[in-house]
């Protein structure tokens, strides 16, 4: 089926609904829209919703030409059908991953889908290193001790990153940014990706098989998309191949990890450090304040009980530069039809 039409600057009216919007996002998009609307024949009208897009909320999208969604919005077949019934022509993801979108259903319904394929890769890469360094040197624990007047170093010992083997799974833009930083620390970087990039080799990293990467790396960090091939790429079998006390970092997608296997790995001390910025069922938790509630996710709660686990709430992308770039690319996709899937 042909797509219903791209949202180009052709003078046609565009009414855009933003879902799962937080105040900081609304501010960025509003400022960018104000600038762009000064030059458009027909200004873009934006409506910001804090609630997520799902089959129920999609029913209320009558009058919108485009919807803008984030990582945890439900853009399933049922949602796509509801959007189509309301004549929505375009779903714009303000993120790189699109595993939450039924792309086939969108194509069948004639709804175009766009994403932000790359934005400030250094932003997520730097957060990855922040997790590595914090877990290793235990600066989060040291900070709390010093505030309490406790200067005892017992339990704070780390290890030197220089000359350690670090495995990077996925060598896209973010993976390559991580590699550059790790090489700067003097690490030996082992990489795995189904598609090898010659520039990675030129930087000084080495491609190896996944099994070799897992068996030789004292740190394993994930930078690959979530799909049918990578779902639970870290599982009981892959964890068994890792050296004892391995550090595991995930700033990509929660579904890359089998949580049950990871918990067993932590309990057996096979996994000595775990740093997460994502979680497989994060849609019920992240980006909201649950401090006055009892969290019902037993797996997440179990993860937080380990002293060698550090979790951040999907903030790897969260810098001024990245938000601005995400906003610019998202609006370009709406106006000019770029980055279509």
Steps between C-alpha positions, in 0.01 A plus 500: 500500500632848425584726791242760584734784421813649647494805722693740280510877509251528216263737671281223638398514863676272747368434845746296704436305822797432727458207738686407821625857512695627799539872582860514376395353163206737468733793559749388233235423237306819571811714455593325176146522365481871576808559287387277213142625492627848416601373156220252424202575277280302739640484855518164673249473782631289790308338784699341781369205700669353806321168459638233263370399162323164503190349336270690737659844472539460123121510475514867599738601221235634264622818335870426537711445190808378689570342837838519671588214732782378723664168592223362724194601300295209370486529122365150445268386223195597708641850551582532130144405407357761734733765359403405146131532585575855614694578180836538668758476220832494683652358819822681593720332758721740694748220563717257302341166589169396349442156654177637654352570156321250276664625183321248278159605629590865444603430141178306439294788635694756300647671804860611464742450790814702564763496772812679619762249383797676658525785745806606693638146538757634741218576743408134556864395473600735780219370719624147433843597628341674798337170597827311450706744705242535776462125543875443484618777734178502707481877501127490583577312822802721579285812460251378760775394740679833489177690561462294818859568606610145417835496318562126528608354165400144582278362224579777252786335312472505122718389210702683237333518160830538316585186297178321603297316235164670444239343271272727297196327348371718219722744312255756369544870571463463878714188512776677308481799735543261794794333326676834451469581870612153611805518273580830665509319833748254351257208492525208260166518319339185360195547280215294363255610234343304212613785274862595552611861459850562366524829690476305826806299404683818395435643847684205653217273611470135396201304371462152650225241529235554766625199696857633501383845607298355788779273621780758489335825613501619860242762396221434248293796379197480271435743215277308260135537397231273640364257241424132459872422475614699803210430740660367821843487340620501860357180643605207717721353226675824413554591866658159561765583239605820676788518749410500868427848632424648157354850474187516283368832367178561306407846373315375188174309554383303801392201292863419420528346847329195645433643847461161668837386367662828605369466855636146519832632371506765770416250773776262386745794469563415135381859440704723726354832385179592317423841354161562341344805342218293350268227621280257309180610676600860553183640343321455832776670699733737323445873439255526794526553875406184692669601826172499692385165359579135555661381179331179390775375268672230707781448250593868498479514877728197527757666276509807723593289805845411365779730621687458171210609278462858376178598319417832339157574354570514126691826526787411268355728229429784742725793415419845366678425175326168441151632576551790263625270223211257558256789473654634180505161326147412612363826361697452178339157467156654540564786259710335231433127526851390594621188685201290397506130584 
